[in-house]
């Protein structure tokens, strides 16, 4: 397909790499842009990499990526008419090590220039450190969510997959970078282009931003903490779910306090978390057992198959029968 060209000016993305960045989300962003060019039949999207001093940057996998410009070069570029449309920071573990004064100043300059500024995986941490996300919503990788919330109290961080607004785009990393970039190019082109890019990448259904990242494991907290105790109760009552009022009573707190615990530490309601535990259990049963879909629904506390199918599709982007077929073919 060769779609009608929307603009003679290429749309440039710059990805600023921090050492030990994750390779999967970086590759995901580039693949989406590359496939979009293939579908369009011309180089509408371009991209390049940057680092603090224009040195090659090594990913957590040990693979080194050459970069085209330094942070200083990038700060000069954004002052010209040929500035990029999007600048994303891609970082991984120990992100606080890369919170340099020059990067903080640069991120603020990028934002003031009208450029969309993004954070991939833990990159949102650096955007928050630069004060760009104060009183705004963002997404950050689940591993650093408690640490993030503790430090950046003015930022509304959550455990969605990604978030895009007129100024910022943030995602949890991993495959959510594909979802986010797909949604960004959908704003540039018609649905035909979007569908053809999706077909080439074969990601299944592109997930919506409000879908959540994986649930935090109990061992992410002190095993004797209030949160861990609540989650253990939920885990023991998958087949026959109990109410939030009962769970709160068992822990000697009000339902409202229980909700505050979850919103503060995980970024979702206890009911949403509990439903996620049941659905993840259902997904495991679909993948590893020969139980019928009706039996899987019953073992995870769903009395109606239609309710189970609807909730499962909303979380995983496909129906239980579609996922069962995909697991069988794998």
Secondary structure, DSSP 4 states (H G I P E B T S, - for coil): --PPP--SSPEEEEEEE-TT--HHHHHHHHHHHHHHHHHHTS--EEEEEEETTS--EE-TTS-EE--SEEHHHHHHHTTSTT--SEEEEEE-TTGGGG--HHHHHHHHHHHHTT-EEEEEETHHHHHHHTTTTTTSEEE--GGGHHHHHHH-TTSEEE-BSEEE-SSEEEE-STTHHHHHHHHHHHTTS-HHHHHHHHHHHT-SSPPPTTSB-PPPPGGGS-TTSHHHHHHHHHHHTSTT---HHHHHHHTTS-HHHHHHHHHHHTSS-HHHHHHHHHHHHHHHHHHH----HHHHHHHTT-S-HHHHHHHHHHHHSS-HHHHHHHHHH-
